[in-house]
Amino acid sequence: MIKDIRGISALVRRAYDDLPAYKQSEIRGQINNFPEGCFVALLDDEIVGYCASMQLPEPVVFAPHDWDEISGNGYGSRHDPTGDWLYGYEMCVDPKVRGVRIGRRLYEERRALAEERDLTGIVFGGRMPGYDRARRRKNNRVESPQDYLEQVLSGKLHDQVLRFQLANGFEPDGILENYLPEDKKSHGHAIKMVWRNPYVDRDQPVKKRLPRGVESVRVATCQLQARAVKDYDEFLGAIEYFVDVASDYESDFIVFPELFTLMLLSYEAKELSPLEAIERLSEYTPRLKTDISEFALRYNINIIAGSHPTRMEDGDIHNVAYVCLRDGSVHEQEKIHPTPNERYWWNIKGGDKIDVIQTDCGPIGVQICYDSEFPELSRKLADEGARIIFVPFCTDSRQGYLRVRYCGQARAIENQCFVVLSGNVGNLPNVGNMDIQYAQSCILTPCDFPFARDGIAAEASENVETLTISDINLADLSWARAEGTVRNLADRRFDLYRIEWDESGDHPGKTKPRAEPLGTGGPGGG
């Protein structure tokens, strides 16, 4: 369904012209966090319907809440596989095809999912778009959302959405006040709608247990020796050697260090100025992407190719990680936060977008060195479904390395994910600002019972060139997030704080309307 994100986004805009649009990262998170709970409806190969759901425990579902809080700010990140209820937080149908039972079919898929998983039932907050009009009537004016609900149920008022939901077996269970303030037609309120699974009879809430499954991924981190090379082919041969070894060990991923391509400057006739160096490195970019991608295909391994300073089309210099997957695709992740050193020596500017990258082992994230020291970036990646975050880094001292190391460990704990660090060692003659390097590359885990005692799956020896390989079990993350000693993701206070990411493309300092996620319910929507 990831390939459907653009189509879903376009559908939502058509279905809800009176509400703000989704960000594509939110839709990506909805799908990655619980793909089984997301459905699309196609008509003549066009997406005409979409719904998103997640499992939640009964105390959460029936406590007072608003849409941002219950949906994890639109990402569906509060999905709890041990939850006993299916919560629907998005349903929309293309206005052009209403009347052909698209909404009914989506509801049927939700019910089938609830029955298949032996869930107690389904809950959602349904819009009541006729409420605003009823409030403004001169005769028989409604006084409150509850009054409106009662008049619709008694037949004194007609609400197309509510009638549709009633016809599909849902029953109202009170009002969710201030559920979605952006929904002006409903004055921000919603009706809590409930369907109870007739095949389940429970007097008390039941917390399901999540079995400790196995979803093994083998990860290799290359601690690379910075060395003088005589030409591009010698540099590429050094990289291919480690790709070959990691592939021989049947690794799914290999990650190289930040700025690993600066070795290409070592065979210049003289030390280049920063501007000359960037221009020279940029000449290698097309060839580098082609060759690394060929390695990924030939050796059947996903390669996070460190980072490479590149002059962009607008003339700015960015520090870019090229991610070459074994399906042939090439992705880019720019460094968001250049260090003061990078800004001074290379005039590097920060990128403006960070998203997960879909791989055959699930969604991953990439944060280049300093970016790992900003927790909101990792949290965004976790919301989008990332379970592994790769951190190529380049540090010259133990103090600098430990900043990255400690922050990487913190990110693993905060987001209950794996964090993989890869750094340079050695020195580079004839290359400015690469005099000495310090690294101890490692594969970090959350700190809980399924993981290594000290939160380290594997680590390299300090300051030697080596390849460090470890198996990690992604299923352990699912267990820890649902049943761990602490549950950092589930226990966030969405009623108090959130991360809002500006995806408008505006430059810093400009303002834009807050792009809040959509609410639930269109004709047939919950």
CORFENZI-V528772 format. One line per field, one symbol per residue. phi: phi as a letter, one per 20 degrees, with the letter a starting at -180 (. if undefined). A space follows every 10 residues. Layout:
phi=???
//
This chain:
phi=.gfegfffgf fffffcfdcf efeffffgfg fffbgfedcc ddclmdfcbb bcbbebfggf feegadfgff emmnemfegc fefecededb bbcggfcfod mfffffffff ffffffelef rccbeefcfe fffffeffdl fedagfffgf fffenfcdcg fffffffene cfcndeflfb gfeffelneb dfdccdffec ccecgdefee ffeccfcdcc deeeffbfce afffgfffff gffffffgel fecccdfflf efgfefdffb fefgffffff fffeggffff fffffgffel bedeelbbfc eefenfdced eeddefenec dccefedffg fffffdlfde fcbcbfdecf dnfccccelg gfedffffff fffeofdcde cfcbcecfff ffgfffffff ffffdlbecd dbcecnbcfm cfmcfcccbb fbcdcfdagf dggdmcfabe fflcfaddcb ecdffffgff fecfgccgff efeffdbadd dedfnffgoe dbffefffed ncgndb
//
